[in-house]
Amino acid sequence: MRPSLPDPSYLQTLHDYENYKTLFDHIADGAAIRYWPHFREFGIPVEDGGSSVIALKYCPWTGCQLPPSLRDEWFTQIEALGLDPDDAAVPEEFRSDQWWRSGHLAKIA
């Protein structure tokens, strides 16, 4: 059984970057909405056999604007390292949200 979502005032506090994991935990169990921490991106996967995603710009529960995706910046950083995104040599920090949380990107909203 899926846990119920808390009241909207609590959900709004989850929009702080530090609380994304908690927000994701509320939607992860069987939900159509996904969160990609390394891209700082919420979206709905397109179920067509491909890898397309409909990016979300607003929280579907609170209407709060979500921070911009860092997908393009992620690829730029990987390219600057001279690596392919699928390369096993991609540093571990780029496989999670650590790369953007540890720098100036954490403050970009």
ChimeraX attribute file (.defattr): number of C-alpha atoms within 10 A of each C-alpha:
attribute: neighborCount
match mode: 1-to-1
recipient: residues
	/A:1	5
	/A:2	10
	/A:3	9
	/A:4	8
	/A:5	12
	/A:6	9
	/A:7	10
	/A:8	12
	/A:9	9
	/A:10	11
	/A:11	18
	/A:12	15
	/A:13	13
	/A:14	16
	/A:15	18
	/A:16	11
	/A:17	16
	/A:18	12
	/A:19	12
	/A:20	16
	/A:21	13
	/A:22	13
	/A:23	19
	/A:24	18
	/A:25	11
	/A:26	16
	/A:27	17
	/A:28	15
	/A:29	13
	/A:30	9
	/A:31	11
	/A:32	12
	/A:33	18
	/A:34	19
	/A:35	20
	/A:36	15
	/A:37	20
	/A:38	19
	/A:39	21
	/A:40	21
	/A:41	18
	/A:42	23
	/A:43	16
	/A:44	15
	/A:45	16
	/A:46	12
	/A:47	10
	/A:48	7
	/A:49	7
	/A:50	8
	/A:51	8
	/A:52	12
	/A:53	14
	/A:54	11
	/A:55	16
	/A:56	19
	/A:57	16
	/A:58	14
	/A:59	14
	/A:60	11
	/A:61	11
	/A:62	14
	/A:63	11
	/A:64	13
	/A:65	13
	/A:66	18
	/A:67	19
	/A:68	16
	/A:69	19
	/A:70	17
	/A:71	14
	/A:72	9
	/A:73	13
	/A:74	19
	/A:75	16
	/A:76	12
	/A:77	15
	/A:78	17
	/A:79	12
	/A:80	10
	/A:81	12
	/A:82	10
	/A:83	15
	/A:84	13
	/A:85	15
	/A:86	8
	/A:87	9
	/A:88	9
	/A:89	10
	/A:90	15
	/A:91	13
	/A:92	11
	/A:93	13
	/A:94	18
	/A:95	15
	/A:96	15
	/A:97	16
	/A:98	14
	/A:99	20
	/A:100	21
	/A:101	16
	/A:102	10
	/A:103	9
	/A:104	9
	/A:105	12
	/A:106	16
	/A:107	10
	/A:108	9
	/A:109	10
